[in-house]
Amino acid sequence: MKQSLLKKVWKNWFLAVTAAVIGVQALVYLVFGENSYITVQDNLDLFVGHFQAMKHADAFFGQGKTVPILGGISRDYLSSEFNLYNIWYAFLPPFAAYMVGYFLKIFIGLGSCIYLGKEIYQENYSKYRPLIWVLGLTYGILPLFPAYGIAFASIPLVVAWLRAIYLGKGKRYYLYVFLYPLLSYFSYFGFFILGYLAVTLIYVSIKNKKWNLRLTGALFLLAAGYMVFEYRLFKEMLFGTTETIRETMLETSLDLKGVLSSIWEAFSVSIFHAKPQHTWFVLPVCVIFLLYLIVSLVRKKEGKKIFKEPFFWIFAFIVFNCVIYGVYFFEGFRWLFETLLPPLKGFQFNRTVFFNPLLWYVAFFLVLKFLYDKNKKMIANLMACVAVAVALFTPAFYNEFYSTIYHQAYRILKQTEVNTLNWREYYSEDLMEAIKEDIDYQGEYAAAYGLNPAVLSYSGIATLDGYLGFYPQSYKDDFTVMVQPALERVEEWRTYYGDWGARAYIFSGSGENTWNPYRELSVSDDRLYINADMFRQLGGTYLFSRFEISNAEELGFSLKGVYEGYGSPYTVYLYVTD
C-alpha cells in the first residue's frame, strides 16, 4: 500500500510541486503577517494608500466624493471599485486584502493556463498536463506589478474565451468576455487586447473572405465591458474638461544608442513592473532552441518552414514588444504615433512589453513540449522545476516571498534590524493613531517630510501631498509654488517633478531622497525649503517630519510634539502652522 501511494505521488509530482510552492508561501505569510517585507515602490506608497484613503472617506463606491489626498481630489481619478483586486480593500483589513490579491493572482495564473491548455490540446491535454501545471504555476508566482497581478495572470483566460467564440462553442463565452474587465485593467492591458483582437478580426475576415461576426461581437462586448467596469476612467477620458498632469508630462527621449540599449534591456531583463525572471534560464533555453530549429531546417533545405513554427512567431512577438518598448523613447517615432492618432497623445504604447512574461513561458512550454514529443520527459520535467525555483528565489522587485525570507533570516542570524521596513513598520499605524488621538485630529490637511504621504493616508490623515499619475494640472502648479525653494536648489528635483509630477512630495533642499522606506534616514541640511505661505493657502495645518527642522519658526511652524515608540522605526516631529 505504501509503495502504491508513493507511485501515485510520483505520477502526480506536478500536483505535489504546486501544493508545496503555494503552501510554503502561505505558511511564510501566516507566520510573519504584517512583519512581511512588501515592496513599497509603486505599491504600498501608491495603491494601498489610495484604497485606505477612499475607505476612510467612505468614497470607495461613492459618486461625487472627494478623497483627501493631494489637497482633495475627485474619487473618479482613482482606481475603479469594480475590479477583483481592488474590491477586497473595501471590506477587509488592508494586509488581508493584499494577501487575497496575492494568492488570487497565483490561482488565476495557474487556472487560466490549465484552462487554455485544455482548450487547445483537448484529448492530448493529459499528455502535457504536468508541463501545463508547473509552467502555469510559474507564471502565477512571477513577481509582477501587484495591483495588476490578476490582470497579468488572467490573459490566458481571455485568449481561451475569444478562441471559443471564434470556434462557435457557445453564447456563454460572450458573457464571459463582457465580464473579463473585472479581472483586467484598460490602460495597461485592455487597450492592447482590443487592438490585437481587431487585427485578428481583420486577418481572419480577409483570410476567409467573409467578415467574422463572432469576433466582431466579442470586440464590441469586450470594449463595452471595459467602459462599464472602468466607468470612472472613461468618464474622465471622454467627458473630463480639466487639464491633468498627463497632458504636460515630458517623456524621456533617447538617441539611437539609448533606444537599442532599452530594447536589449526589455529583452534580456525586462522592466521592473513585469519581470519574467527569464534571464538566466528561460531566455537561454529559448534562444538555443530557436537556433536549433533554424539550423536543423536549413540542413534539411527546408528553411522556409521556420515560418510555420508556432515557437518562431511567439519569439518574434516577444522581440516585437521589446522593439516597441525601445522606440517609444525615440522622439521622432513617438511624434509620428501621436500625429497619426492625436487622441492617444501621451499614451504609453510601449506597454505591449507587459505581455512578454506570458509569452516567454509559452515559448518555454513549446520547448519542453518538443522534449516530451521526443520522449525526453524526465529532462523536460526537471527543466520545468528549475523554472519554478528560479522564479521563486531570484531577487527582484515585487518578489516579496524572497524578500520576506531573506530579511527575516538576516534579522534572526545577525541579531540586528535590517534597514528596509516591513509592512507594519512602514505604515506605523499604531504610532499614527496615537498622534491623531493626542492632537484630537479632525481631518485637517497635513504633509509629510521624510515619510511617504501614503503613510498618513493609510491612517486616515488628509494630505496636501501624494503620489498619483492623474490629477489636475492646476494643483501641480500650486504645489510647485509650495516646493519651489527646494526645486531651485536641486536641479534633479526640478526636472523630476517638473517633467513628471506624479510624486507631489516635499523635497529636501540638499538633494537626498527623503521618502525611501528606510530605518535610517537623514539629510545634510536640516532646513526645510518650502513656501510656507502657499502651504497655508493650500489648507495645510500639520507637517509630519522625520527630521527636526531648524528654520521652523522662520517658516511659521511651531513644534507640537515629538512622537516615537509603538513598534515604529520613526521619530515624528509634528509641526503645526502658527
Buried (B, 14 or more C-beta within 10 A) or exposed (E): EEEEEEEEEEEBBBBEBBEEBBEEBBEBBEEBEBBBBBBBBBBBBBBBBBBBBBBBBEBBEBEEBBBBBBBBBBBBBBBBBBBBBBBBBEEBEBBBBBBBBBBBBBBBBBBBBBBBBBBBBEEEBEBBBBBBBBBBBBBBBBBBBBBBBBBBBBBBBBBBBBBBBBEEEEEEBBEBBBBBBBBBBBBBBBBBBBEBBBEBBEEBBEEEEEEBEBBBBBBBBBBEBBBBBBBBBBEBBEEBEEEBBBEBBEBEEBEEEBBBBBBEBBBEBBBBBBBBBBBEBBBEBBEEBBEEBBEEBEEEEEEEEBEEBEBBBBBEBBBBBBBBBBBBBBEEBBEEBBEEEEEEEBBBBBBBBBBBBBBBBBBBBBBBBBBBEEEBBEEBBEBBBBBBEBBBEBEBBBBBBBBBBBBBEBBEEEEEBBEBBBBBBBBBBBBBBBBBEEBEBEEBBBBBBBBBBBBBBBBBBBBBBBBBBBBBBEBBEBBBBBBBBBBEBBEEBBEBBBEBBBBBBBBBBBBBEBBBBBEEBEBEBBBBBBBBEBBBEBEBBBBBBBBEBEEBEEBBBEBBEEBEEBEBBBBBBBBBBE
